[in-house]
Amino acid sequence: QSGVCILRDRRIDPHRLISVQTEFVPRAQVLRQISRTIPDGAVCFTEHLAYVGPADAIHRFPIVLSQKTKEINRLRDKLNAVSFRRLTGKMNVSWENLSEPRQFLLDRAAVAGMTLTNPEAIPYDLWAEGTLPEMEFVELATLILNQFDLTFELQGPAPNLTIVPIDPSERVEYSYSVGSQLK
């Protein structure tokens, strides 16, 4: 209704009732209030959607996405222009009822010209029908894998992805840009 796509992490009970009363406030503030009703819940925002789920997964998502986007962009010199455009182009993100995220990611990887070397690393799961805004493969893969505490590594000269567990003890240095005037 508001034009904002909200993705609920697979670990959040879809039948959980949420009640939030707000004044006339920005949507982001309403979503933050909603996420606070979930034990250890949080929300983050991307260009395409709002992602609500467990705090640890939500807080790491933008950092992992940034890292993986940089890795994909380093392939620019190694791939021909057509292959790189396939990999970085926006793609349709919709799936039918009772779809397996493993198969969905395999199919989207093929569209992007990628190969998943170990799709069995994604646990078996079934998802209700869904549609997200169009996005690049790297964001889609990070979004799906993050919900299983997984990520991917690029391997080989061809764009092959190997799915690996996220190491919760790994520390990442991340720089944030700050405007010239702080208020």
N, C-alpha and C positions, 0 to 999 in steps of 0.2 A: 504494500500500500504506500510506503514511503519512498520506494525506489531504491532502497538499500538492500543488497543481498546479504543475508545473514547465514553463515555456515555454523552449525552446531557440531562440535567435535563428537566423534562416534562414541566417546566414553561418557557423554552426558545423556542421561535418561530422557528419551524423547517424550515420555509421558509425565514428566515432572511439571507440575503446575507452578507458574510464576505469576506473582501479583506485584505490580509496581505502580505507585501513584506518583505522578510528577506534575509540576507546573508546566508552563509553556517553556521548554528548554530544548537545546539542540539534540538531535538524534544520538550523537555520540555520547552525550551525558545519560540519556535513557538506556543505551546499551551497556554503559558502565554499571548503572544501577541494576540492570537485569543480571549481569555477570556476577555481581556481589550477592545475589540470592542463591548462587550455586556454591556449595562448600568448596573453598580453595579455587574459585572461578575467576576468570579474567577475560578480557576482550582485547583484540588488536585489530587494526584497520590496515588494509592494503588499498591499492588503487581500485581494486575490483570488488572488495567485500569486507564485511566485518566477521571476524572469526572468534567464536565464543567457546571456551573450554577450560580444561584444567590449567591453572596458572603456569606451571612449569613448561607445558607444551606451548602455551600462548606466548609467553615471554621469549622463548627461544626461536619461535617461528620467523620473525623478521630478520634475525641475525643469520639463521641458516639460509633463508631465502637470499639474502644479500651475498653470502659466500658462494652459493651455488650459481647465482646469476653471474658473478665474476668469473667463476670457473668456465661456464658455458661461453662467455664472451671471449675468453682466451682461445677458444677454438676457431675464432674468426680467421686466423692466418693458416690454420690447418685444413679447413674445409673449403670446397668451392662455394661460390656465392649462392647457388641454388640450394645446396645442402644446408648452408648456414641460415638462409631465409626460412626453410622448412622447420628447422630447429627452433628458431626464435619468433616465428610467426604465431599469431593468435589462432587458437583452435576452439572448436565447439566443445563445450563441457556439459554434456547431459548424458544421463544413463537411465536405463529402464528399471522398473521395479525388480527387486531381487537380483540385482547385478552384483558381481564380485568385484571389489576394488582391484584385485590382482589382475583380472582379465581386462578391466577397463584401462588400467595403467599400461598394460601390454599393448592394447590396441592404440592408445594415444601415443605411445613411444614409437610405434611403427609409422604413424602419421607424421611424426616429427623426424623420422629417419634415424631413430635410436634403437638400440637393442638392449633389452634387460637380460643380463647374464644369469640371474638367479631369482626369477619371479616367485619361486616357492618360499622365499624369505618373508613375503607378505602373508601374514596369517589369513586363514580362511575367514571370510566375513561376507554377509549379504547386506546390501544397502537398499533402502527404499528409493523409489524414483526421485531423481533430482536434476536440477539445472542450475548451473552457475554461469556468471558472465564469461565471455570468451577471454582466454588468457594464454600466455606462453606456456610451453611444456614444463619449463623449469619451475614455474610457480605451481602448476597443477601437481607435478610429481612431489614437490616439497609439501604441499598442502595434504595430499593423501598419505604420504609416508610419515609425516609428523604425527598423524593420528595413531600410528602404531609404534611410535618412538623409534622410527627408522629414518634414514637419509640415504643418499646415493653418492658413489664415487665414480668419477669418469676414469675409464681405463682403455688403454690401447690407442692406436692411431685412428681407428674408426670410432665414432661416438657410441661406445658401449657403457652402460650403467651397471654398476654392481651395487646392490642394496646392502646396506650395513646398519647395524644398530647405532643409535645415537649414544655416545659415551657421556653420561650425566656428569662425570667428573672433569671432562675436558673444559678447559678455560680458553676463552676466545677474547682477544683484544679487539675492541670495536670502537671506532671514532664516530662521534656525532658532530654534525655541523651545527654551529650556533650562529644565529643572525648577528649583524653588527650592533644591534641595539637590544639589550635585554630589558625586559619590563618587569 
